[in-house]
Structures are given as C-alpha cells and as structure tokens.
Amino acid sequence: TVTFAFFVNKKYVFHSETKEKQAVFREVLTFYGARFVTYFLELGLMELPVLFKWGNVGYIIMTIASQFIILAINYVFSKLVVFKKGAEQSK
C-alpha cells in the first residue's frame, strides 16, 4: 500500500516529474522513511488511551483523531521533504 501511495502521490497529488534514477531513488527512500516515522508516531498515539485509562470511548476517539493527525503529517512530509524538488521541476 505504501508503494501504491508513493506512485499516486508522485503523479497526481504533487505532480513530481523526476526522471533521473538517483532522484527517484531519493524520493522513494524519503517517502518510505516518512511513512516509517509516522507509523511509530501512530503507535505512540494509540498508547495514550491505555496509559491514561480513557476506556473504549477514548480509544475510539483517539483512533479517529490519530488518523487525521497522521494524514496531515504524511502530507506535510511529502510536500516539504519528499516531492519538493520534483514539483519545482514541473513548474
């Protein structure tokens, strides 16, 4: 799913037109790295209801909230770090 997300983001969201092998490789590595970081952030967020004993309702609320937080962080990482140079080249 991360690989599919990479190609969709590259082509349709950020319109990155990098063709050089090294530039694409950098994009792939930074994209996977960003997703790796946000995965562990999500794991940490999902521990909050357990640590603070928020119960089932707190767990459901944190599940929904964490998805919005992770979505926003993934977008920011992709916009500012991963596809920055490729998007600039297409302009």
N, C-alpha and C positions, 0 to 999 in steps of 0.2 A: 504494500500500500504506500510505503514511503517513496518507492521508485515511481509509481504512478503519480503521486502528488508532485514529485520533482518535475516530471515532464509537463504536467498540466500547468504548474506554476510558471515554469520556464517559458512555455509557449503562449498561454492565454492570459495569465494574470500579470506577469511582469514583462512580457514581450522581449525576452532576452534572446539576442541573435548571435551569441558567441558560437563560432565555428572551430576555433583552434582547439586542438586536443588538450593542451595544458589548461586553457581557460575553462573548458567544460569539466575537466577533472577537478579543478579548484571549486567550481560551483557544486559539483556532486559531493565532494568531501565536506564543504562548509554546510551544505543543506543537511546531510546526514548528521553532522556534528551538532547543528542547532536542534534537530529533532531528538537527538540523544540527550541533550541538556534539558529540553522541555519535558521529556519522558520522566526524568528523575525529579524535576520540579513538580510534575503532576503526582508522582508517588508521594512526595512530601506533603502536598496539599491534601491528599486523601488520608493522610495520617492525622490531620488536625481534628476531625470529629472523634477519633479514637482517643487521642491524647486529652482532649477537653471534655470527653464524655457527653457529646451532643445528642447521642441516640440516633435512631433511624431517620428522623426528620432532618437532623443536622447532616447526616451522611448523604441524603438525597439532595439537599440544598448545596452542599459542597461539591457533589458530583456535577451538578449543573453549572455552578459557578466556576469550577476548575476548568471545564471545557471552554467556556468563554475566555477565561484568562489565558489558557494555553493557545487557543486560536489567535488571540491578539498578539501574544508574544511570538508565535511562529510567523505571523505576518510581518511583524517589525523586524525580526531576524532576517527574513527573506528579502524584505525591501531595503534594509540598510547594509546588510552584510553579503548575502549570497548573490543576489542578482543585480547588485549596484552597477557594476561595470558593463554588464551585458545590456541592461536597459539604457544606459547612457550611449552605448554604441548604436542602438537602433534609432536614436533621435536624429 
